[in-house]
């Protein structure tokens, strides 16, 4: 198995823990609001019905989700872990570092489009909730978290039966078709 596939498999395995790490960022009042909104955007993306790759697509359906989590945190920049506990900061730092692998896998031009898409998610309303509402309202956060937890239970297992080239071709095909140019 290639290094990319090994990393992606690990990311899928740590997906629930990664979601919990972003919840910590969303709730941390010490983290600047723009960074919290990007974390909220990544979490909202998980429950959108029209994401880049539908979740029912074996393996790549979850990869776009794990890519969005990492890219949104990387876009948030160094302030994303302001005032977090050491443990939470380490988890967030790992996600930020992982984002570099996404660029290597997608290639610079497609990654630039993907990153721009992730940036715009902070201004997106999903299921009637804005990221500003998610950041500021505990009841709205609770509802979002319940939906995420429910969706995580239904997420099909990622099989990683394709070669890296096949996986890359499938994923980039979706992204090239759906990402704005």
C-alpha positions in Angstrom: 0.0 0.0 0.0 1.4 3.4 -0.9 2.2 6.1 1.6 -0.8 8.1 0.6 -3.2 5.2 1.0 -1.7 4.3 4.3 -2.2 7.9 5.5 -5.7 8.1 4.1 -6.7 4.8 5.8 -5.4 6.1 9.1 -7.4 9.4 8.6 -10.6 7.4 8.0 -9.8 5.4 11.2 -9.3 8.6 13.2 -12.2 10.4 11.6 -14.5 10.3 14.7 -11.7 11.6 16.9 -10.8 14.3 14.4 -14.5 15.4 14.4 -14.3 15.7 18.2 -11.1 17.8 17.9 -12.9 20.3 15.6 -15.8 20.4 18.1 -13.3 21.6 20.7 -12.1 24.4 18.4 -15.7 25.5 17.6 -16.4 25.8 21.4 -13.1 27.4 22.4 -13.8 31.1 23.1 -10.0 31.6 23.1 -9.8 30.7 19.4 -10.5 33.7 17.1 -14.0 33.6 15.6 -12.8 33.2 11.9 -10.9 30.0 12.9 -13.9 28.8 14.9 -16.2 29.5 11.9 -13.9 27.4 9.6 -14.0 24.5 12.1 -17.8 24.9 12.2 -17.9 24.9 8.4 -16.0 21.7 8.2 -18.4 20.1 10.6 -21.4 21.4 8.7 -20.0 20.0 5.5 -20.3 16.5 7.1 -24.0 16.8 7.2 -24.6 18.5 3.9 -26.5 16.3 1.4 -24.7 17.8 -1.6 -21.1 17.5 -0.7 -18.4 17.1 -3.4 -18.4 13.3 -3.3 -21.6 11.6 -2.0 -20.9 9.5 1.0 -22.3 6.4 -0.6 -19.3 6.3 -3.0 -17.1 3.6 -1.5 -13.9 5.1 0.0 -13.9 8.4 -1.8 -17.2 9.3 -0.2 -15.5 9.6 3.1 -12.1 10.9 1.8 -13.6 14.2 0.7 -14.9 14.6 4.3 -11.6 13.9 5.9 -9.9 16.2 3.4 -12.3 19.1 4.2 -11.6 18.7 7.9 -7.9 19.0 7.4 -8.1 21.8 4.8 -10.4 24.0 6.8 -8.2 23.7 9.8 -5.1 24.5 7.7 -6.9 27.5 6.2 -7.7 28.8 9.7 -4.0 29.1 10.2 -1.9 29.2 13.4 -4.7 30.8 15.5 -6.8 27.7 15.3 -5.3 26.3 18.5 -5.1 29.5 20.5 -5.7 28.7 24.1 -6.5 25.0 23.6 -5.2 22.4 25.9 -1.9 20.8 25.0 -3.7 17.6 24.0 -6.2 19.4 21.7 -3.5 21.5 20.2 -1.5 18.4 19.3 -4.6 16.9 17.6 -5.3 20.1 15.6 -1.6 20.4 14.7 -1.7 16.9 13.3 -4.7 17.8 11.1 -2.9 20.9 9.9 0.2 18.9 9.0 -1.9 16.3 7.2 -3.2 18.9 4.9 0.1 19.1 3.1 -0.4 15.5 1.9 -3.7 16.5 0.3 -1.9 19.0 -1.9 0.7 16.4 -2.9 -2.1 14.0 -3.7 -4.4 16.3 -5.7 -1.7 18.4 -7.3 -1.3 22.2 -7.0 -4.0 23.4 -9.4 -6.8 21.2 -8.1 -5.7 21.6 -4.5 -5.9 25.4 -5.0 -9.5 25.0 -6.1 -10.3 22.7 -3.2 -8.7 25.0 -0.7 -10.7 28.0 -2.1 -13.9 25.9 -1.8 -13.1 25.1 1.8 -12.5 28.8 2.6 -15.9 29.7 1.2 -17.6 27.0 3.4 -17.2 29.5 6.4 -19.9 31.6 4.6 -22.2 28.8 3.7 -25.5 28.0 5.4 -26.2 24.3 5.8 -29.6 23.0 7.0 -30.6 26.5 8.0 -27.5 27.1 10.1 -24.8 29.6 9.5 -21.3 29.1 10.9 -21.8 32.3 13.0 -24.8 30.7 14.6 -23.0 27.4 15.2 -20.2 29.3 16.9 -22.4 31.5 19.0 -25.4 29.3 20.0 -25.0 26.2 22.1 -28.4 24.7 21.1 -27.6 25.0 17.4 -24.2 23.3 18.0 -25.9 20.5 20.0 -28.3 19.9 17.1 -25.4 19.9 14.6 -23.4 17.5 16.7 -26.3 15.1 17.0 -26.7 15.0 13.2 -22.9 14.4 12.8 -22.9 11.6 15.3 -25.9 10.0 13.6 -24.2 10.3 10.2 -21.0 8.9 11.5 -22.9 5.8 12.6 -24.3 5.3 9.0 -21.0 6.0 7.2 -20.1 3.1 5.0 -16.7 1.5 5.7 -13.9 2.7 3.4 -12.4 -0.4 1.8 -9.3 0.9 0.1 -9.4 -1.8 -2.6 -8.4 0.5 -5.4 -4.8 1.3 -6.2 -3.6 4.8 -5.5 -3.8 5.7 -9.2 -7.4 4.4 -9.4 -8.4 6.2 -6.2 -6.8 9.4 -7.3 -8.5 9.2 -10.7 -12.0 8.7 -9.1 -11.6 11.4 -6.5 -10.0 14.0 -8.8 -12.8 13.3 -11.4 -15.4 14.3 -8.9 -13.5 17.3 -7.7 -12.7 18.7 -11.1 -16.4 18.3 -12.1 -17.8 19.9 -8.9 -15.2 22.5 -7.8 -15.6 26.0 -9.3 -12.7 27.0 -11.6 
